[in-house]
Every structure is written in C-alpha cells, then in structure tokens.
Amino acid sequence: MKQEVYEYWLYNVPNVGWKTIQRLFRIFGTPEEVYRASPDDLKKQLSERQAAGLLTLRETWDLEGAFEKMTAAGIHFLTATSPAYPGRLKEIPDPPYGIFYKGSLPRDEALSVAVIGARECSEYGCYVAKALGKAFAENGVQVISGMARGIDGISQEAALDGGGCSFGVLGCGVDICYPAQNRPLYERLLEKGGVLSSYPPGTRPQPSLFPPRNRIVSGLADAVIVVEARQRSGTLITVDMALEQGREVYVVPGRLTDRLSDGCNQLIRQGAGVLLSPESFLQELSRLFPRKGITEKPYKSEPEMGTKEQAAEGLERHLIGRPIDGSDQTLEEALLSRLDFYPKSVEQLGGNLPGSPGYHETLAALMRLCLRGLAAQSGVGYFHKKG
C-alpha cells in the first residue's frame, strides 16, 4: 500500500500537528510504521488525548477506501516531504504538513503576488484590483488570494479574464466553495489555476480556520499587495504573517478621510512599500527577483491609477449628447472628467461648466453615463465613477 494512504490517515488524526508528526517520524520512521506502532509505544510519545484519537481513528478509518474517495473527487494530497510540495511554503516558519488541492499548483519558477483587501471594498478598490489582476495576467505573474468577496475575488477574476492564472487558498476543504456566491470563480480557478487548503476535504468553513489559512496565502507569494483595509481588518493578519515570512509588502494609498484606507495608510507609516501603478510595481518586482523576471509579453504602459485619463479609458467617442459651446467635448465627457470614486452631487458636477447646463440636463447626462456603466448613483442626487 502506498505511503500516501498512511500519510492521509495520519493527517486526519485529531489534535496532532506537524511538529508532533515530525517527532513521530524521527521515532518510528514512516507513516506506515506510525500506523502499525503498538498502543504502548504511541502512548509514550503522545498525550493521552492524542493517543486516544489516533488509536480510535486507526480502528475506524478505511485506509484504501478513504484515499480512493478523495482522489476520485479530483483532489490531490501532498505532504511537506514530497518533491512536488510548493517550494515557497517550505521556506516559511510554520509550513502545513499537508496540502490538498484541485486543479494545479503555483509554479515555483514563476513570479507570484498575493492581492488582498477589504470584502466590502469601494468602487476605487474594485478598479485597482481589476487593474492589478489584468496587468499581472499580461506579464505572466501568478495571482494568489483567498477567493473571498471584494478585493480578493475581483483581482482573481481580472487575472483569469486577462488570460493569466490564479490560485485560491480556502479556509475550508477544497471540495467546498466558500463563499457560495463565488461558485463561477471557483470553477474557473479549477480550469486556469487551482484551489488549495491545508484542511481535509469536507471541512466546513468557520472563523477560526481563516487566520491560519492566511499564512499560506502570503507563503505562496513573492510579494503581497494590500488594496484596501480598515484599521482593524483580517487583511492585516495576513500582512503580519507575510512580514514574518520575509515577504515584500506593498500598499495602495488612500484618502485620509476614507475608513477603508486607514489600515493601508497605517502600513505605509510603518514602512510598507507604496504601490503607485502596476507598471512601477512590475519593474520593482523584476529588480527584486531577477532570476524569475517577467515571463510574458511586456507590460502595456498606462497612466497612474486613479487619474481622469484612466477613468475615461474605453469611453465611446460618440456619446449621446450635445457639444458644449461648439467644442468637440460633449456634456457626458465633461461630467465624466469630473467624476471621482467618491460621490459628488449633481450641483458639484455640473457647476461652472461651459454652456451652463441646468440641473435636469446635467442629471439626464449623468443617468446616460450610468446606463453605459461608466457612472453609478450613490443615493439621491449623488454620483460616482465606476471602475
């Protein structure tokens, strides 16, 4: 019987972690020899609780049946002793003994970046996450994240849309899609990347499982980017783990009045790198990791994120609307150049424009921009730019 069968059994023993397993290997040798050890020998090396759990599982566990059921579901299992185990994870202080995955694993020889941030992100955060995912896809950089709502999932979707690959690290079994609303992303990751977890198949998501998961997100990456994070955010837990692992941390700065940027701005104050554009970050990445470098087509230069020029990118040149004072610029274009990711009133947007458009004319033009997906309404009489 293959050693993997015994490794899978040993991984499912309750209350026995990687350090304990390493000690058992030093004493007994292989996972099979641990399985066949006498109760008295095991009780000498384990606590009463651990020994009871191991012996009970040995009596009830279907060695071959459980392993075959896992592999039949398309799930792979690797331990830290396997040559195929991700090389980056072997370097971190507390690597998981085992990794379950569906799809494929991140390639050690390619650059990997973790993009993390707020679940309830702003339109600006959404825009930045999309821009980063697209840029990384175009340059052969693997995107690692937690497949969560908000920044995580948005960056991964953008990477896949751009023809790149991405990997989701779950806080549950790889056979469970969490959150359920990200099922389309989950399925796409299986085709153009993979999903990973240190938890056995069937493990349901629960709050206590996510902080340990975060060390794998950062551990699989060469660098970590924080797009948006509140002052007290789970994202900052991942940052702490990334720093302990010696990973480079970069932060997208935000406005002082934006609570979603409090955590980011605090990280900058503490010395984190500042990400100003995908282009400059990719150049920095190539400098830090020259042996890996950028592997795909060269990055397409863009203006820095958040500028009016980028907001207008992709705008149809023949918008419905009248030119202002005989110029080539329509009212919609003029309003679009004033829109920001933070809501503004109709009066603020339309004030002092050439031709002095009235309230209702300005409102109608803003609604046309909304219909085109270039703007969105934030309450009565307020509008903001869409990413």
Beta strands, then each sheet from edge to edge (+ up, - down):
strand 1: 76-79
strand 2: 98-103
strand 3: 112-116
strand 4: 142-145
strand 5: 166-169
strand 6: 193-197
strand 7: 223-226
strand 8: 248-251
strand 9: 273-274
strand 10: 344-345
strand 11: 375-377
strand 12: 382-385
sheet 1: 1+ 2- 6+ 5+ 4+ 3+ 7+ 8+ 9+
sheet 2: 10+ 12- 11+
end
